[in-house]
Structures are given as C-alpha cells and as structure tokens.
Amino acid sequence: MSIAAESNDPARNAGHQETPDYGTASSAELARVRHLSTAPEADNGPDMESDTPGSGTSAGVSGREVLEGRVLSPIRDASASGRVSGAMSASVSGVKVVRAVITSERSMSATKVVARHALYVPGGALSVTRRLWEAGTTSRHQRMMRQAELSGNAELLSEWETRVEAFRNARHKRTMDWIAAPFVLAKGLIVGTFSLFFGLLGLGVLLALARKDAGELLAPVNGFLALVNFVAIAVTVAWTPLVMAAPWIVLVALWNEGRRRAPLPSWLATASDADIDVAIDEHTIAQALLALRIPQIKDALKVAPLQFITPARRDGRGTHAVVRLPAGVTAEQIATRRAPLAGGLYRQAKEVWPTTGSEAGILDLWVADKGALAEGAGEYPLLAEGKCDVFKGVPFGKTLRGIPVTMPVMERNTIGGGMPGQGKSSSARVSFAGAALDPTAELRIWVPDANFDFEAFAPRCSRYVMGAEDEKLEAIVQDLRDLHAEVQSRGELLIKFQVPSVTRELASKDVGLHPLLCLLEEAHVLFQHPELGKEAQKLAIDIVRLGRKRGIHLFVSTQAPTKDSIPRDVTRNCSNGIAFAVGDHVANDALLGQGAYRGGHRATELIPGTDRGTAVVKGFSGQRSDIVQVYFIEIDKANDQITPIINRSLKLISDRGRAVPGTGKARPTEIRPVVRDLLIDLDQVLGADPVRVADVPALLARAFPAWKPYRDLTGKELRSILATDHGIKVPSTGNRYPLDPATVRDALDRRPDPDTASDEEDGDGPALLAS
C-alpha cells in the first residue's frame, strides 16, 4: 500500500525538501489522503489526479475511503514556534547546568570539605567540654572502677578507689580555697596598698631631707601614679585588638582540637583526603577488635566495655594502649589477624603492631600515625663528629615511635637478611661504621662476591677480602681458620686473667682481648660452595658458639636465609636478628627465631621497595621484636659519606699512638709444603695406646688443619697408604683395625735418613703424602 499527500506549499512544488518542525503547531490545514488502488491499471490512470480541496470524493475513483489529517507546515508560524521552543530549551538547559554543578564531584568534594571544617569547631568544643568535665569530676575514675569490677580484678578496683578518694579530697581542698580566696585577696589588697603608700611616703621623706626640698615629699607617690597611668594607657591601647582577636583565637583553638580529636562521619571524607585520620582511642580500638568477629569479644562487649589497663595515649609517632582481652582470647590470636585489625583502625598493616603483654591475654597495641614510615630515621648521628664504644652498642636506627635504637655488639652475634635491594648491606654498613669509630675495635670484612658496598672500609680492616673467585673464597676460609684458632687462644687468655668474658678494661689494655667484629657478607655464596662450603659452615658454627664471650662478634648477612644456605646452628646462636622484607615465613623465622611468624613478628608484611630501609629486629631491646627504620649512609661517589667516617676513625687510632687493631702483628701466612711425611705426623699425633684407624684422620686434620689431604682422608684410604707405601699392615681385630703406634715408630726408625743417605745407596727415600 502507498500513501500520497498533496500540498500547495510552493517550496515543495519546486522540489525542495525541508525538515518539518514536529514540535510546532500551525493553523488547521486539512488535506485528503487517498488510499490508492492496488489494481495495476490504477497506477498510471487518469484517476491519479489530485482532488480539489473540499471535494467529497476523488474524481474517477469510487468506493475509496478518504482520511483526513493535519499537516504541520515547517514554514508557517516559524517565529512563534521558535520563541516557544527557545524559551523551553533555555529553561531546560539552565536546570541541567544547575543540576550538573550541584552534583559534580568537585562541588560535592568542596561541600564535604566545608562541612567537615565547620564541624571541627563544635567537635572541638565538645572535646574540650568532655575533658574539662572528666578533669573536674570522678567520671573517669568511676568508668575504670566499673571495668575493674566487671573483670573481677579486686586489686585494680582497690587502686582506683584509693585514687578517687584522693581526688575528692584534693577537689574539696581546692573548693575551700576558692571560697576563702576573696577574703584573702581583699586582705592582701588592703595591706599591700597601705604598705606601698607608707613605703613611698617614707622614700619621699628621705628625698626631701637629702635635697632639702619639701616638694620632694610626694615625688615617689607622684611617680608611682604616673607609672600606673602609663600602664593603664598601654593596656587600653592593647585591649581593643586583643578583644577583637580573642574570638578568632578561640575559634582556631577549637578547630584544631576538633581536627585532632573529634570523630566525624565517614561520609565527609573525600577521595583527595588521604591524610584525614580517625582518632585512635578506646572506642576505635574496641570497634576494630569487634570487627575481627571473635565470639568472645562480641559477647563481652554486649555486657561491658573492654578493660584498658593503659588507656590510648600519645606515644612517639603513634598511639599506645594495653588491653585486657576477654577470657579465652589471647594476644597471639589478635596478632595473627593484624591486617583486619589494621583495616578497622584505618591503617596499613605495617603501621599496626599488636604484641603479647605481660600475660597471654593482655594485648599490647601500638598504632603508628598515618605515613609515619615515610619520615625515615633521619641523619646518621655520628656522620659529622663523635666516636663510639662497642661495649655500649652502635647506632642503628629509630623505631616508628621515633626512639633511637642501639645495636648491642659485645657477647652477641648477628644474622641479617632480606630481599635484594631492601637495605641488608646498608644495615651492615651502618653497624660497622659505628664499630670503626671505636679505636680499640678490630674489623674483618669478607665479601665472597664482586661488591663495592664495603670498599671504603678496607683501610680500617685488618682482613678484607672481596671477590667470588676460588682463590678469594679460599682466602676467606683461611681467615675463618685463623679466627677459629684465635677463639681458642682468647679462651686461654680469659683463663689467664681469671674472667668469664672480655671487659672494657681488658679490651683497652692491648693484651689480645680487644673487640673483634667480623662481617661475612653474602654468606650463602660461601656456605653453598661445593668444595669449601662444608668447612666454612663448620668454622662459622664454632665461632658463633664460642666467640661471643671472647670479644668476637660475627655478623652473617645473606639474601637467602634457609636451612640449605645458612646452617641452622648459626641462626640459632645469633642473638641479634635483622629481617628486611622477606618472601615467606621460613626466611622470617630463620632471621627472627622459631615461632616469630606465628607470634605476629612478621617481616613478610614489609613491602619490597615501599619499606626499603625498614626492618623487624630482635634482640635489640627488651621487646620480642621492634620495627626499625635503619640509618642510611651514602657510598655513592657523588656523595660519599662513609669515607670521611673511616678517615675520622683512623685519626682516632693515630691520636692514641697505635696502629689499626689487628695490623700491628704480621698476618699469619700459611706455609704450604708440597708434601708431608705421614709417618712423622703419625708419630706426633699418636700416643702410647693403639687407636682405631678410622679415628686417626681426625687426629691428623686437627693437628694440621691447613693440610687439605688430611681433611679429606678416610680410615680405609689410610690403611691402603700404610700398606702400599710404608709396609705397615693394619690388622683386623673384630673389624676395628687398630693402628699400633709402636709399629709406626718401628717403621720410622728402620727408614733411612734422607739427610745422610748417599745418592748411591739402594732403596727409595721416605714415602711422602703429596698434596
């Protein structure tokens, strides 16, 4: 079906198409619309002519339905329609603009900021009122007494009852003093006035007699009155601006109080308000503990509030509180849920430190201020001047509370570690920089890797080896052997001086008991060496076990503190632990001690990169662990801070007229023979009684530790060498193979002396064990 509509519009007749304005109404204009026939002959017949307006039927078309409709002209009444649509459009646009402005994020954020700052003032006024009320009444005492009564702590209840009684007596005394104050003031004013008047009058009499002028009699009185007049004028001048400024001063004080203490609705915070903080108080802590969904806490809070042994109070760069948890809840349970607890306190997990107090059910909680980690430890305290005493410890860093931390050195060993780039080497550098500033301390540093971090320490060290080559690793192991031997010799010195451990007095006497601090950096490289690793591990274990009382401190530093890379007996015997960001609980417990992770002492929660230079340490204080921001000493060539410290330490030594500790005597140099005479060595280590041949290699290795063939020798190999090279057959007695010293010495006696034997004599010289 098709539809045709006629129009007398000239524009349309001319073939121009215009877009109709369907939003406007013109004068009534009717047109007939005919339904055209579907017959083929009707398509091109004369009946297609347009009917004239007003005609009831179409010419030549019968029985066709005629429809009438309104045609809206785009031309007629254009001005009227434009005015109407323009007004409506402007109205709608204005509403949209206003709505967009009101609902925009910037406007809402600005509104929240204005509302929040406006609410700070009444919030501050409420806070001040509450504090004044608690200061003048026993409301706080009553609250603590109720908590003590509900918890069944009779001792604490009695203590608070004593406090409230003392408070009431003091308050009564103050009230009576205020009542008597007007009378005392009036009496004092009268007495003071008369005393002043007669004093001035007496001064006037003296002046009149001295100057012989009666007019001077009242001169002091007049002068005092002039002074009073000047003070009155000055006060009057200053009073007006003071009175005008007073309301604003009060307003600012209330605003600041409200900003610090008044809790505000959370919906007032905006996306840009990262520094907006909630007040950490008893209510906030209780709500955060309740959010942990521990049933005992939930049930206890329905009956009574939590008991705060130490109410929330300012402590350094954060807030500290001690909470007695409900029965059945331990502080360790809270420590294992540190992240949810931190979420309830609007903190990062690393900023919340829940630990166990004096009892298992007492929670010691410290909450850092937002962003406290970003402040750092500050400048190294000995950077420009000063010296150190290792017996008192060396500067290390600061806790989050801002308290300086000293690392104990004497009678200690240290293990430190963490992911690469988090501050492990820097912490060792800080520790040894402090030790270098003790002129009595000897330093030995071994770095089994190509590492520049400790090159500046070389002039201050008696032993310094750096490099990953086999000869460098062999040199480190030899130094460990020498240190192991020194452990034994120092033990004999302690017996000689009849003391259990090295003291400051002995260390200063230059008798061989000076402090000796050794650093084994990247220890896992040496300990995992296929040939030298086992011996290095054994030497390190003996040193950390026996060296601490003998003034020897070993600092073992590693990136991989696992049972395969660091011997367990080394980690167990290190009293100091330094853990930077680590990847798992195994490394965490290797550095901080067994069970540290389970107890909430977790370096795994330090974020690599973000918490660079921040470590969890053990053994530095009376706490199980502390989170410490370590001082940083720059070694970059553009800003070398360590070299001036080393130069200053060398000057301290030269001022005492001494050489660098440990360098005054020649460094032991091992003379490595090409061969050793096995029979002579056996004669030296064997006694009078037979010894199992399986035990003889250990005797040889102990007597000659630098001779590698003896360290690798076994009992079976020894029997074969004795039989083949020396003609000594070791008998088998109950499968024990005893070696008789008489047989060895008889063979030694029968052997020709190589110094007297001539070249023409038959027979071979003594059989020697070659390297």
VOGU-3710 file (C-alpha; in Angstrom, 3 decimals, decimal comma):
1> msiaaesndp> 0,000/0,000/0,000  1,274/3,581/-0,735  0,088/6,911/0,510  0,226/10,256/-1,291  -0,374/13,584/0,362  -0,998/16,773/-1,570  0,236/20,208/-0,576  0,038/23,656/-2,032  3,456/24,528/-0,484  5,478/26,355/-3,153
11> arnaghqetp> 8,715/25,074/-1,785  7,602/21,524/-2,083  6,241/22,090/-5,609  9,632/23,485/-6,549  11,212/20,216/-5,471  12,847/21,499/-2,216  12,701/19,247/0,853  12,627/20,915/4,262  12,771/19,268/7,615  9,402/19,594/9,302
21> dygtassael> 9,266/21,060/12,780  7,231/18,480/14,599  7,346/20,454/17,760  5,220/23,407/16,437  1,570/23,677/15,545  0,371/25,764/12,535  -3,175/26,810/11,650  -5,540/23,990/10,748  -4,771/22,748/7,320  -6,686/19,754/6,115
31> arvrhlstap> -5,787/17,560/3,216  -7,361/14,493/1,904  -5,250/11,391/1,887  -6,360/8,714/-0,502  -5,640/5,037/-0,295  -4,556/4,175/-3,833  -5,881/1,134/-5,512  -3,796/-1,959/-5,709  -5,062/-2,658/-9,214  -2,380/-2,413/-11,890
41> eadngpdmes> -4,413/-0,172/-14,132  -4,908/2,317/-11,304  -1,240/3,072/-11,056  -0,970/5,155/-14,262  -4,581/6,042/-14,957  -6,215/9,416/-15,064  -7,704/8,741/-11,691  -4,359/9,718/-10,184  -5,179/13,377/-10,458  -5,389/15,310/-7,227
51> dtpgsgtsag> -8,756/16,160/-5,876  -9,611/19,706/-5,139  -9,987/20,689/-1,509  -13,430/20,249/-0,182  -14,326/17,524/-2,606  -16,086/14,639/-1,028  -14,857/12,002/-3,432  -11,938/11,583/-5,748  -12,578/12,037/-9,444  -12,697/8,782/-11,270
61> vsgrevlegr> -12,329/6,794/-8,084  -15,374/5,312/-6,420  -15,722/3,496/-3,143  -12,381/4,661/-1,826  -12,041/5,599/1,851  -10,956/9,163/2,464  -8,928/10,018/5,573  -8,450/13,489/6,933  -5,357/14,604/8,895  -3,465/17,692/9,938
71> vlspirdasa> -0,327/18,628/8,074  2,162/20,688/10,057  3,940/23,213/7,917  7,610/23,982/8,637  7,250/27,496/7,169  4,155/28,985/8,662  4,307/30,456/12,203  8,039/29,802/12,363  8,682/32,816/14,560  6,125/31,782/17,139
81> sgrvsgamsa> 7,351/28,243/17,322  10,966/29,460/17,666  10,047/31,648/20,620  8,262/28,828/22,402  10,906/26,191/21,785  13,735/28,618/22,599  12,251/29,505/25,986  11,689/25,873/26,875  15,176/24,902/25,709  16,826/27,692/27,730
91> svsgvkvvra> 14,829/26,692/30,816  15,780/23,056/30,454  19,431/23,922/29,818  19,564/26,136/32,907  18,151/23,377/35,099  20,658/20,908/33,685  23,552/23,280/34,305  22,498/23,902/37,906  21,998/20,200/38,486  25,387/19,376/36,933
101> vitsersmsa> 27,126/21,963/39,073  25,453/20,735/42,259  26,035/17,036/41,597  29,587/17,339/40,206  32,330/15,551/42,091  34,238/18,785/42,623  31,212/20,528/44,145  30,399/17,591/46,393  34,021/17,355/47,477  34,146/21,073/48,223
111> tkvvarhaly> 30,883/20,813/50,165  32,250/17,955/52,239  35,445/19,874/52,960  33,485/22,955/54,086  31,116/20,830/56,198  33,974/18,920/57,773  35,914/22,022/58,732  32,744/23,653/60,016  32,045/20,646/62,237  35,560/20,756/63,657
121> vpggalsvtr> 34,609/23,763/65,793  31,640/22,226/67,652  33,525/18,949/67,787  36,457/20,713/69,413  34,139/22,493/71,847  32,601/19,143/72,762  36,051/17,601/73,219  37,210/20,448/75,467  33,977/20,240/77,481  34,384/16,491/77,901
131> rlweagttsr> 37,988/16,833/79,015  37,130/19,611/81,464  34,265/17,530/82,828  36,484/14,488/83,317  39,193/16,653/84,881  36,765/18,136/87,398  34,665/15,067/88,210  35,195/11,427/89,057  33,632/10,162/85,807  36,880/8,632/84,555
141> hqrmmrqael> 37,540/7,007/87,920  34,028/5,583/88,013  34,428/4,175/84,496  37,682/2,436/85,362  36,194/1,104/88,601  33,272/-0,427/86,704  35,663/-2,104/84,275  37,788/-3,455/87,121  34,689/-4,731/88,913  33,311/-6,429/85,801
151> sgnaellsew> 36,680/-8,070/85,098  36,938/-9,293/88,694  40,251/-7,533/89,312  39,969/-6,664/93,022  43,484/-5,237/93,208  42,859/-2,798/90,378  39,463/-1,874/91,841  41,058/-1,083/95,202  43,699/1,049/93,498  41,085/3,126/91,659
161> etrveafrna> 39,037/3,512/94,842  42,131/4,938/96,531  42,669/7,275/93,597  39,095/8,543/93,601  39,226/9,206/97,339  42,441/11,204/96,959  40,892/13,102/94,051  37,822/14,024/96,092  39,945/15,259/98,994  42,055/17,398/96,661
171> rhkrtmdwia> 38,920/18,764/94,980  37,362/19,645/98,351  40,517/21,469/99,362  40,520/23,445/96,100  36,855/24,371/96,612  37,500/25,647/100,129  40,476/27,626/98,847  38,268/29,284/96,224  35,682/30,197/98,881  38,341/31,784/101,075
181> apfvlakgli> 40,126/33,416/98,159  38,036/36,700/98,049  38,682/37,413/101,733  42,363/36,614/101,406  42,590/38,747/98,289  40,811/41,710/99,916  43,013/41,468/102,971  46,127/41,291/100,854  44,979/44,200/98,718  44,382/46,425/101,738
191> vgtfslffgl> 47,630/45,510/103,415  49,531/45,900/100,172  48,039/49,302/99,413  48,876/50,752/102,821  52,332/49,187/102,782  53,055/50,656/99,356  51,737/54,103/100,339  53,744/54,362/103,517  56,804/52,951/101,761  56,593/55,612/99,055
201> lglgvllala> 55,921/58,265/101,671  58,990/57,200/103,643  61,054/57,319/100,444  59,722/60,854/99,871  60,801/61,896/103,359  64,316/60,661/102,668  64,417/62,526/99,343  63,131/65,761/100,972  65,775/65,579/103,699  68,524/64,764/101,253
211> rkdagellap> 67,661/67,502/98,793  66,361/69,895/101,477  63,207/70,427/99,442  59,761/69,759/100,942  58,336/69,387/97,425  60,149/66,069/97,084  57,975/64,588/99,824  55,309/63,389/97,410  57,615/62,816/94,425  57,699/58,996/94,815
221> vngflalvnf> 53,913/58,879/95,120  53,504/61,036/92,002  55,988/58,885/90,108  54,154/55,706/91,029  50,833/57,257/89,957  52,398/58,276/86,627  53,555/54,674/86,148  50,054/53,399/86,885  48,649/55,883/84,349  51,133/54,719/81,658
231> vaiavtvawt> 50,271/51,055/82,240  46,556/51,888/82,040  47,042/53,679/78,710  49,126/50,805/77,329  46,534/48,244/78,404  43,757/50,354/76,884  45,600/50,589/73,577  46,373/46,866/73,501  42,970/45,813/74,840  40,954/46,627/71,748
241> plvmaapwiv> 42,863/44,424/69,265  43,136/41,732/71,918  39,376/41,707/72,449  38,785/41,665/68,689  41,255/38,818/68,156  40,135/36,736/71,143  37,068/35,141/69,444  39,174/34,189/66,429  41,894/32,728/68,636  39,288/30,658/70,477
251> lvalwnegrr> 37,751/29,606/67,152  41,092/28,457/65,767  41,899/26,614/69,010  38,535/24,795/68,919  39,010/23,999/65,216  42,434/22,495/65,911  41,095/20,498/68,861  38,237/19,181/66,754  40,553/18,285/63,899  42,770/16,246/66,241
261> raplpswlat> 40,207/14,583/68,465  36,607/14,928/67,313  35,316/11,880/65,377  33,385/12,913/62,239  31,051/10,959/59,952  32,951/8,940/57,367  30,827/10,313/54,531  32,539/13,681/54,990  35,834/12,265/53,738  36,666/12,766/50,057
271> asdadidvai> 38,881/10,898/47,657  41,584/13,556/47,962  41,644/13,432/51,768  44,289/10,735/52,138  45,626/12,462/55,227  42,281/12,533/57,013  42,649/10,345/60,046  40,348/8,882/62,657  41,018/9,398/66,331  42,676/6,278/67,770
281> dehtiaqall> 41,008/5,960/71,154  39,381/3,280/73,285  36,191/3,337/71,219  38,036/2,974/67,887  40,179/0,120/69,222  37,145/-1,679/70,656  35,283/-1,389/67,345  38,314/-2,664/65,423  38,572/-5,687/67,754  34,841/-6,290/67,413
291> alripqikda> 35,199/-6,311/63,617  37,536/-9,315/63,918  34,399/-11,399/64,641  35,866/-13,264/67,576  32,827/-14,614/69,515  34,271/-13,985/72,999  34,950/-10,313/72,191  31,486/-9,878/70,724  29,805/-11,429/73,778  31,955/-9,445/76,230
301> lkvaplqfit> 31,148/-6,108/74,586  27,436/-6,809/74,949  27,886/-6,855/78,721  30,585/-4,262/79,394  33,317/-2,288/77,630  36,811/-3,687/77,273  39,228/-3,109/80,111  42,101/-0,811/79,143  45,000/-1,302/81,535  46,696/1,593/79,760
311> parrdgrgth> 44,213/3,914/78,027  45,000/5,045/74,497  47,605/7,771/74,756  50,140/9,514/72,584  53,428/7,617/72,321  56,061/8,955/69,947  54,764/8,910/66,391  51,623/6,983/67,236  49,191/5,782/69,897  49,787/3,119/72,543
321> avvrlpagvt> 47,255/1,135/74,536  47,255/-2,016/76,663  44,016/-4,029/76,632  42,934/-6,951/78,797  41,169/-9,281/76,387  38,080/-11,316/77,338  38,600/-14,803/78,744  39,555/-17,295/76,066  41,160/-14,735/73,735  44,934/-14,411/73,513
331> aeqiatrrap> 47,032/-11,598/72,152  48,555/-14,066/69,686  45,102/-14,554/68,132  44,914/-10,817/67,541  48,476/-10,703/66,184  47,627/-13,309/63,551  44,815/-11,026/62,338  46,869/-7,902/62,041  45,619/-6,988/58,551  41,881/-6,982/59,507
341> lagglyrqak> 42,727/-5,129/62,718  44,635/-2,511/60,726  41,659/-2,160/58,403  39,414/-1,414/61,372  41,887/1,233/62,551  42,189/2,763/59,061  45,870/1,926/58,849  48,192/-0,156/56,741  49,133/-3,489/58,277  52,734/-2,367/58,797
351> evwpttgsea> 51,500/0,582/60,896  49,736/-1,605/63,483  51,760/-3,688/65,944  49,788/-5,971/68,266  52,024/-7,967/70,611  51,629/-10,005/73,776  51,883/-8,077/77,043  52,802/-9,367/80,479  50,192/-12,132/80,166  48,889/-14,171/77,263
361> gildlwvadk> 45,524/-12,411/77,493  46,933/-8,874/77,543  47,231/-7,111/74,197  49,973/-4,513/73,880  48,928/-2,413/70,886  50,822/0,380/69,175  49,330/2,173/66,182  51,542/4,429/64,080  50,369/7,721/62,683  49,479/7,606/59,022
371> galaegagey> 52,596/7,895/56,899  54,989/7,515/59,835  57,198/5,189/57,779  57,734/7,916/55,176  59,621/10,106/57,654  62,634/7,772/57,817  65,257/7,511/60,548  66,933/10,809/59,776  70,643/11,565/59,603  73,187/9,109/60,985
381> pllaegkcdv> 74,118/10,564/64,419  77,890/10,018/64,012  78,068/11,347/60,476  79,968/14,553/61,252  81,522/14,001/64,680  81,742/11,729/67,689  83,110/8,294/68,475  81,639/5,034/69,682  82,090/2,404/72,392  81,116/-1,038/71,121
391> fkgvpfgktl> 80,560/-2,195/74,702  77,590/0,208/74,780  76,413/-0,684/71,270  76,476/1,086/67,910  73,832/3,450/66,447  71,438/1,539/64,205  68,184/3,430/63,540  64,898/4,574/65,050  61,665/2,834/65,920  58,396/4,030/64,443
401> rgipvtmpvm> 57,860/5,836/67,722  60,953/7,899/66,920  63,090/6,329/69,668  66,775/5,852/68,712  67,820/2,200/68,577  71,295/0,954/69,501  72,518/-2,390/68,245  74,216/-4,450/71,005  77,532/-5,880/69,895  79,518/-7,453/72,717
411> erntigggmp> 78,639/-11,037/73,645  76,339/-11,120/70,626  76,270/-12,453/67,088  74,056/-11,091/64,334  72,247/-12,525/61,345  70,680/-10,160/58,834  68,866/-10,706/55,594  66,061/-9,845/53,239  65,191/-9,477/49,600  67,746/-7,791/47,345
421> gqgksssarv> 67,738/-4,004/47,473  65,865/-3,631/50,770  68,763/-2,418/52,954  70,558/-5,592/54,085  74,047/-4,386/53,132  73,227/-0,874/54,286  72,411/-2,132/57,788  75,776/-3,945/57,954  77,488/-0,800/56,728  75,820/1,284/59,444
431> sfagaaldpt> 76,781/-1,245/62,132  80,445/-1,391/61,101  80,680/2,381/60,668  79,872/2,702/64,358  82,341/-0,056/65,270  85,040/1,676/63,214  84,702/4,739/65,455  85,819/2,664/68,449  89,635/2,907/68,266  90,056/-0,377/70,166
441> aelriwvpda> 87,930/-2,456/67,783  89,365/-4,645/65,041  87,342/-5,112/61,852  87,439/-8,019/59,425  85,160/-7,990/56,382  84,719/-10,782/53,861  82,585/-10,360/50,741  82,546/-13,521/48,573  81,120/-11,545/45,648  82,032/-8,622/43,382
451> nfdfeafapr> 80,536/-5,907/45,581  81,539/-2,260/46,076  79,492/-1,722/49,259  82,424/-2,148/51,682  85,439/-0,978/49,695  85,727/2,208/51,792  86,252/0,062/54,922  89,431/-1,576/53,579  91,909/0,871/55,244  90,232/0,266/58,612
461> csryvmgaed> 90,180/-3,548/58,358  92,881/-5,968/59,439  91,461/-8,520/56,983  89,481/-7,545/53,888  88,680/-9,932/51,050  86,279/-9,156/48,216  85,631/-11,337/45,188  83,927/-14,509/44,023  86,998/-16,202/42,521  88,092/-19,512/44,019
471> ekleaivqdl> 91,346/-18,040/45,353  89,347/-15,299/47,114  86,987/-17,844/48,626  89,977/-19,929/49,745  91,443/-16,810/51,374  88,177/-16,219/53,257  88,139/-19,802/54,507  91,757/-19,449/55,626  90,803/-16,284/57,543  87,990/-18,249/59,174
481> rdlhaevqsr> 90,510/-20,909/60,195  92,696/-18,215/61,737  89,669/-16,761/63,516  88,751/-20,212/64,789  92,267/-20,582/66,184  92,017/-17,127/67,774  88,811/-18,162/69,506  90,806/-20,872/71,282  93,749/-18,613/72,128  91,425/-15,958/73,557
491> gellikfqvp> 89,849/-18,627/75,745  93,273/-19,333/77,233  93,734/-15,580/77,863  90,430/-15,444/79,744  91,674/-18,286/81,950  94,924/-16,414/82,477  93,153/-13,215/83,556  90,517/-15,209/85,509  87,470/-13,528/83,951  84,448/-15,194/82,311
501> svtrelaskd> 84,235/-12,756/79,394  86,000/-9,789/77,833  85,538/-6,486/79,677  86,108/-2,900/78,645  89,146/-2,737/80,930  90,815/-5,775/79,341  89,902/-4,620/75,832  91,760/-1,336/76,371  94,964/-2,952/77,665  96,116/-4,295/74,301
511> vglhpllcll> 96,598/-7,821/75,636  94,898/-9,579/72,730  91,336/-9,294/74,008  90,234/-6,218/72,059  86,775/-6,276/70,393  86,872/-8,177/67,106  83,958/-7,598/64,720  83,718/-9,764/61,615  81,290/-9,443/58,707  80,571/-12,285/56,309
521> eeahvlfqhp> 78,523/-10,623/53,572  76,555/-12,766/51,104  77,308/-15,733/53,338  75,197/-18,131/51,282  77,710/-17,862/48,407  80,486/-19,287/50,599  78,355/-21,777/52,531  76,981/-23,316/49,322  80,390/-23,666/47,637  80,784/-27,309/46,546
531> elgkeaqkla> 84,327/-27,710/47,955  84,741/-25,066/50,671  81,165/-24,789/51,886  81,114/-27,559/54,467  84,323/-26,459/56,140  83,179/-22,805/56,158  79,898/-23,834/57,774  81,653/-25,835/60,483  84,045/-22,986/61,243  81,222/-20,441/61,411
541> idivrlgrkr> 79,204/-22,655/63,759  82,135/-22,983/66,186  82,842/-19,242/66,027  79,288/-18,145/66,862  79,066/-20,753/69,611  82,320/-19,920/71,374  83,380/-16,463/70,239  80,844/-14,153/71,878  82,331/-14,287/75,402  85,785/-13,843/73,956
551> gihlfvstqa> 85,061/-10,456/72,394  84,351/-11,812/68,890  81,204/-10,697/67,062  80,256/-12,384/63,769  77,715/-10,637/61,514  76,317/-13,085/58,946  74,445/-11,365/56,117  72,508/-13,155/53,395  69,716/-12,807/50,862  68,596/-16,400/51,308
561> ptkdsiprdv> 68,267/-17,395/54,991  67,179/-21,029/54,528  68,330/-24,283/56,066  70,232/-25,117/52,866  72,085/-21,792/52,606  72,721/-20,921/56,271  73,440/-23,622/58,885  70,708/-23,858/61,491  73,267/-23,782/64,289  74,385/-20,370/63,023
571> trncsngiaf> 70,865/-18,932/63,027  70,136/-20,427/66,440  73,226/-18,892/68,029  72,745/-15,356/66,681  71,168/-13,247/69,425  70,568/-10,316/67,063  68,232/-10,770/64,115  67,608/-8,219/61,356  64,839/-9,027/58,879  64,044/-6,759/55,971
581> avgdhvanda> 61,196/-7,649/53,594  61,225/-11,437/53,101  59,132/-13,682/50,932  57,871/-16,358/53,312  57,615/-17,490/56,923  60,647/-19,790/56,594  63,013/-16,889/55,933  61,178/-14,822/58,546  61,740/-17,400/61,316  65,334/-18,025/60,206
591> llgqgayrgg> 66,114/-14,366/60,914  63,825/-13,635/63,867  63,715/-17,005/65,605  61,462/-20,033/65,559  57,788/-19,147/66,013  58,253/-15,453/65,248  55,856/-15,538/62,304  53,170/-17,323/64,287  53,564/-14,776/67,102  52,942/-11,825/64,799
601> hratelipgt> 56,573/-10,721/64,346  56,468/-10,660/60,574  58,877/-9,141/58,100  56,693/-10,660/55,387  54,326/-7,704/55,825  57,023/-5,224/54,829  56,504/-4,220/51,213  59,575/-4,510/48,944  60,504/-1,093/47,605  57,967/0,800/49,696
611> drgtavvkgf> 59,532/-0,253/53,027  63,112/-0,154/51,840  65,355/0,515/54,833  62,768/-0,718/57,345  63,382/-3,946/59,246  61,930/-6,066/62,013  64,692/-6,715/64,539  65,061/-8,985/67,552  67,468/-8,809/70,463  67,943/-5,039/70,359
621> sgqrsdivqv> 65,686/-4,242/73,316  63,591/-5,964/75,940  60,798/-6,493/73,404  60,375/-9,682/71,405  60,782/-7,584/68,258  60,851/-3,981/67,103  60,228/-2,388/63,752  63,159/-0,131/62,995  63,969/2,343/60,276  67,694/1,914/59,722
631> yfieidkand> 70,016/4,885/59,258  71,368/5,260/55,745  74,986/6,183/54,926  75,566/7,062/51,287  78,500/5,420/49,451  77,886/6,857/46,008  80,895/8,635/44,529  78,901/11,857/44,140  78,010/11,846/47,857  80,462/9,606/49,680
641> qitpiinrsl> 79,590/9,764/53,379  81,419/6,664/54,565  84,977/7,664/53,613  85,042/10,706/55,970  83,866/8,427/58,793  86,651/5,930/58,080  89,230/8,739/57,885  87,988/10,068/61,224  88,271/6,599/62,753  91,871/6,280/61,524
651> klisdrgrav> 92,680/9,635/63,110  91,210/8,466/66,426  93,563/5,477/66,292  96,627/7,534/65,350  95,882/10,014/68,139  96,296/7,115/70,581  99,659/6,308/69,040  98,532/2,879/67,864  98,295/1,036/64,573  94,989/-0,190/63,195
661> pgtgkarpte> 93,931/-3,004/65,562  94,949/-6,364/64,196  97,620/-4,981/61,880  100,327/-4,472/64,492  101,355/-8,103/64,180  102,110/-9,850/60,949  99,207/-11,635/59,377  99,634/-15,403/59,754  100,836/-16,803/56,471  100,302/-20,460/55,895
671> irpvvrdlli> 103,391/-22,214/54,573  102,039/-24,882/52,299  104,589/-27,698/51,793  104,430/-29,681/48,629  104,401/-32,925/50,629  104,203/-34,031/54,244  105,817/-37,024/55,891  102,928/-39,212/57,001  104,944/-41,331/59,469  106,399/-38,281/61,221
681> dldqvlgadp> 102,914/-36,762/61,519  101,521/-40,061/62,841  104,327/-40,227/65,390  103,306/-36,741/66,563  99,570/-37,357/66,928  99,597/-40,954/68,236  100,117/-41,698/71,891  101,175/-44,968/73,511  97,975/-46,969/73,007  96,567/-48,382/69,780
691> vrvadvpall> 93,929/-46,239/68,042  91,251/-47,286/65,604  92,479/-46,409/62,142  89,110/-44,776/61,394  89,812/-42,189/64,133  93,346/-41,347/63,007  92,383/-38,995/60,081  90,533/-36,741/62,540  93,659/-36,534/64,715  95,749/-35,595/61,690
701> arafpawkpy> 93,230/-32,975/60,483  93,051/-31,401/63,942  96,853/-31,250/64,267  97,393/-29,937/60,725  94,155/-28,090/59,729  95,730/-26,325/56,742  96,722/-29,622/55,044  93,843/-30,475/52,732  94,785/-34,186/52,103  94,370/-34,871/55,833
711> rdltgkelrs> 90,936/-33,208/55,845  89,756/-35,489/53,053  91,475/-38,660/54,316  89,408/-41,676/55,427  90,349/-44,678/57,542  90,183/-47,055/54,577  92,474/-44,818/52,485  94,921/-44,546/55,377  95,155/-48,342/55,715  95,851/-48,589/51,967
721> ilatdhgikv> 98,601/-45,897/52,086  100,281/-47,503/55,097  100,283/-50,924/53,458  101,379/-49,761/49,999  103,891/-47,003/50,789  105,206/-47,977/54,223  104,768/-51,716/54,502  102,546/-51,395/57,585  99,634/-53,800/57,574  96,874/-52,823/59,965
731> pstgnrypld> 95,355/-55,982/61,447  91,637/-56,590/61,653  90,536/-57,190/65,220  86,778/-57,517/65,473  86,510/-55,389/62,327  88,077/-52,469/64,242  91,507/-52,218/62,555  93,662/-50,887/65,429  96,789/-48,955/64,479  99,640/-49,629/66,927
741> patvrdaldr> 101,917/-46,581/67,445  104,861/-48,938/68,099  104,537/-50,320/64,561  104,605/-46,795/63,104  107,642/-45,764/65,134  109,457/-49,006/64,306  108,928/-48,341/60,599  110,117/-44,775/61,100  113,282/-45,979/62,856  114,057/-48,549/60,161
751> rpdpdtasde> 113,676/-45,996/57,393  116,944/-44,438/56,138  117,580/-40,820/56,994  117,238/-38,785/53,778  119,825/-36,279/55,002  122,614/-38,889/55,449  121,746/-41,382/52,754  124,082/-41,159/49,738  122,893/-40,991/46,207  124,468/-44,358/45,512
761> edgdgpalla> 122,549/-46,187/48,242  119,949/-48,638/47,109  116,304/-48,200/48,105  113,861/-45,383/47,952  113,582/-42,412/50,273  110,735/-41,952/52,730  107,252/-42,234/51,248  105,604/-38,816/51,465  101,958/-37,817/51,182  101,691/-35,288/48,350
771> s> 99,115/-32,567/48,008
//
